[in-house]
Amino acid sequence: MTRTIPNSLLAGLTAGVLTATLGAPGVATAATRPRSATLCTIRPLPMPADVTHGEARAIDPTGRFIAGRGLRITGDVREELLLLWDGPRVTVAPSDPHRYLAAVNRYGVIVGSAFVDGTYRPWRYRDGRLEWLPAPATVSGSWPLGINARGDIVGHGSVEETETALPLLWPADRPGTVEVVDAPPNSAAQEIFDDGSIVGTAGASGGATTPTAWVRRPDGRIDRLTAPGAVPTWIRAAQGDWAVGGAGLDGDHVLMRWNLRSGATVPVHPGLPSVQDVNARGTVLGDRAVDRGDRLVPLPGAVPGAVIIMAWAIADNGTIVGSTNGTRLRPVRWSGC
C-alpha cells in the first residue's frame, strides 16, 4: 500500500535522498502485538544482476507481492524499470522516469499513472502486460491510488477548468469503464476495501473546499471522519478498520488514526513526525519508525552521515518495504518490527 505520486527515481538518485510527502484522544484502541523476543531486522530485496539501483514502494495486504522501481545503467544509457517481487522471484518490466506506481493487490496487479503527451494517464500492470485505463473526458489528468483484491481501482481526476478533483472508480466487473464516485465534492478516492468501502479526502485539490476525510460504505452511506474542534481532516492511507492521516492546517496539524467502525480517533505516537501507511491491525508506519500503539519501534539500517532509510508501506503481517540510500539506492524489507 502506498498512496502518493513519487518523484522520479532519477531525481531521487541525483538528490541522494528520497523525500516523503506528506492525535486527539478517543475511546478506541489500536490492536497491538504482544511483546516477544522477535528482533526487528532489515534485509535487502533481490535484484537482477544488471539492475544497480532500486526501491520498494508498495506491498499487498498479505505481504506476498512487493512493487517498486529499478534502474539499469548500460554505458551512458539509463533505463528505468518496474519491479514486482513474489517471494525471492523478481519480475522486470520496462518503465520510464515519468511512470509512477501507487499500489499492488494480493494478486500482484499494480496500478499507477504516467506523464504522457502533457497529461497524467492511469495504467494497470497485470500478467506481464501494461494496460492503459480510461479517463473521463472532463479531466486533464488521472491518478489511480488504490486497488482491492478483486481488482476494483480508485483514484482521482483533475478538472482544470474548475480546479477541482473528481473521485474515480475503475470497476473490475466492467472492464474499459470509469465512473465518478458518489462522494463529497472535490474529492480524491484513496483506498477501496474488499467489501467495496472507499476512503478519501474532500478538498483534494485545495480551493474553497475545506479538507475533510470520509468513508463511503458499501450501502452508499458516507461518514465524515472528524476531529475535535471541527478542524480540517485528511487521509494518508487506510486498511481494514483503520485510516491514518491528520487534522489541522499545514504547519499546525496533528497526526491521527481513525477507527472506521466507530469513527473514534486514536492518537499517533508523538515521536512519529509523519505517517506513511497503516495496516489492518492499526499499526502506523512512519518514514523511519513504526507506531505499535504501546511503543515506537525505530527501523534499523540507518548510518548517520552515510546511509538514509525510507519506509513506504506495511502489510497486515507487519512486513515493511522501502529503501536504503548510501552509495546507491537499494530496495529493502523489514520484519519483526
PyMOL commands that set and color helices and strands:
alter all, ss='L'
color gray80, all
select helices_A, chain A and resi 9-15
alter helices_A, ss='H'
color red, helices_A
select strands_A, chain A and resi 41-44+53-59+65-74+77-86+89-94+99-104+110-116+119-126+129-132+141-147+153-159+164-170+179-180+187-192+198-202+212-216+222-225+233-239+242-249+252-259+265-267+277-278+284-285+289-291+296-298+308-314+320-325+329-335
alter strands_A, ss='S'
color yellow, strands_A
deselect
rebuild
show_as cartoon
